[in-house]
Amino acid sequence: MWNEARRKALTPAQASSPLAVIPYYLRHACVSFWLRSGVSLAETARAHFTLAELIADTHDDSLPNTVGGSPKGS
């Protein structure tokens, strides 16, 4: 179903992108973008119907003031 929807909704270049392989990749990219753009962890979690803790564990490198899950400067 995703392959058919992808062909109908995306340009050929977008459809062949690694981000379009499975819907999860698009969701992951969106969450990372939101966090790096300054959207709060709580708001991002609410909008993506998940727990803030799960996003924090998965996207620690996208959270402000962290580098690879460690506070900057540590």
Sequence and secondary structure as in RCSB ss.txt:
>XXXX:A:sequence
MWNEARRKALTPAQASSPLAVIPYYLRHACVSFWLRSGVSLAETARAHFTLAELIADTHDDSLPNTVGGSPKGS
>XXXX:A:secstr
 HHHHHHHHS HHHHTSGGGSSHHHHHHHHHHHHHHTT  HHHHHHHTTS HHHHHHH GGGSTTEETTEETT 
